[in-house]
Amino acid sequence: MKDKQIEKLIKAEEARQKKTISLIASENYVSDDVLKALGSKFTNKYSEGYPGKRYYKGQTYTDQVEELCRERALKLFKLSPEKWAVNVQPLSGSPANLAVYVALVPAGGKVMGMSLDHGGHLTHGHKVSATGKYWMQVPYGVNKNTEVLDYDELKKLAIAEKPAMIIAGYTAYPRIVDFKKFREIANACGPIRTDGASPTSNGARAILMVDMSHFAGLVAGGAYPSPFEYADVVTTTVHKTLRGPRSALIFSRKDKTKTSVKGNEISFSELIDKAVFPGLQGGPHMNQIAAVAVALKEASTPAFKKYAKQVIKNAKVLSDELKKLGWKIISGGTDSHLILMDTFMNGKGMSGAEASDKLEKEGIIVNKNTIPNETRSPVDPSGIRLGTAGETTRGAKEKDMIKLAKRIDGVLFRKGGDKF
Ligand SMILES: Cc1ncc(COP(=O)(O)O)c(C=O)c1O
């Protein structure tokens, strides 16, 4: 590279990644092929619009890349192109989620999403996100005692509040989500509204959106339940367990429609395409879309299936070992790549910020995280979140997780005193 300052920083970051252990649940390590596609000359091309309907000329190859990416996305999740569409242009997870709101929920409408401190994402209606400023969040959480979802409680809340949309799928929830139950809850709100009426009007049935950002790779690998049988819309980032570039996809059912102000029936898929472009974005990042296509092909291989299963095996062992060493694991364990660990332990341990600082000094990278019914602040919460997707990509197995748990415990253990 001619730019020595940036070259130096790239090399330094490469070295940092090499010598540290990343347990950030939302990170992974992409293949050289994904990097090659990201760094390709597709970055030079403007392609506003969709395949066959672009504004600028010169789209022979961009059209092919985007079509291929769509085909691979539908195939990977076993979706029929007659029933499902996929938009591969969202620049990342947050704009993808915002596009769904813009497409399907009238401004000011109610969206039932998990609150941040229980494991929901900011874009599930938190007040600091545009989704909480322009729509109204009906927050829900996990059961205080079990720390898992209580579907009866959710149903009561949904019937009382009649949200226009319900979001399932989270940032820090380690357990399997019962999508069938969520469908029943969405249906319990009454018949679907097609007239753009107030979201609180009686008889509104909620749209079910699943944000599978965290577990998409596990679904692709057959290691976690698929939400597609029950959801109307599924969003996902590509850069977590799916092991692709930073990007996002929006899947939507073609047979679900809304009535426009002119009285025409418009499918959710068409509304979502319009919300992405021209609603929220200009030209898609075609180099990114090429890299997504590469990652989707990689995720369809038998090796990836094995990988997805190993990710979960590793997380279960890490969680069990930390428990044996005396740490409190939220919900008592995990069914996914993700572990939420209470480091504060009612004042007997340390805050999540202190724990993550200590671990970073020893080369273990994690993030501080709120825990359900948090008593501290989001900037200095009670826990940390751990994930096994990245280290499993690097070949880690159960025996490595046993060692890692001991290392984490050793770093956090306060020398000279009783442990807890
Ligand atoms: C469940 C969920 N949805 C959406 C996002 C947002 O993705 P991005 O950071 O790409 O905007 C995240 C990010 O961590 C997430 O965990």
The ligand as an SDF file (V2000), in Angstrom:
LIG
                    3D

 16 16  0  0  0  0  0  0  0  0999 V2000
  -30.3110   -8.8550   17.0860 C   0  0  0  0  0  0  0  0  0  0  0  0
  -29.5620   -7.7560   16.3690 C   0  0  0  0  0  0  0  0  0  0  0  0
  -30.1900   -7.0740   15.4030 N   0  0  0  0  0  0  0  0  0  0  0  0
  -29.5800   -6.0740   14.7520 C   0  0  0  0  0  0  0  0  0  0  0  0
  -28.2790   -5.7210   15.0200 C   0  0  0  0  0  0  0  0  0  0  0  0
  -27.6680   -4.5380   14.3150 C   0  0  0  0  0  0  0  0  0  0  0  0
  -26.6900   -4.8490   13.4440 O   0  0  0  0  0  0  0  0  0  0  0  0
  -25.6400   -3.7380   12.9580 P   0  0  0  0  0  0  0  0  0  0  0  0
  -24.6710   -3.5370   14.0520 O   0  0  0  0  0  0  0  0  0  0  0  0
  -25.0690   -4.3750   11.7310 O   0  0  0  0  0  0  0  0  0  0  0  0
  -26.4020   -2.4920   12.6400 O   0  0  0  0  0  0  0  0  0  0  0  0
  -27.5750   -6.4200   16.0060 C   0  0  0  0  0  0  0  0  0  0  0  0
  -26.1800   -6.0670   16.3020 C   0  0  0  0  0  0  0  0  0  0  0  0
  -25.5030   -6.5550   17.1220 O   0  0  0  0  0  0  0  0  0  0  0  0
  -28.2450   -7.4570   16.7130 C   0  0  0  0  0  0  0  0  0  0  0  0
  -27.6430   -8.1410   17.7030 O   0  0  0  0  0  0  0  0  0  0  0  0
  1  2  1  0
  2  3  1  0
  2 15  2  0
  3  4  2  0
  4  5  1  0
  5  6  1  0
  5 12  2  0
  6  7  1  0
  7  8  1  0
  8  9  2  0
  8 10  1  0
  8 11  1  0
 12 13  1  0
 12 15  1  0
 13 14  2  0
 15 16  1  0
M  END
$$$$
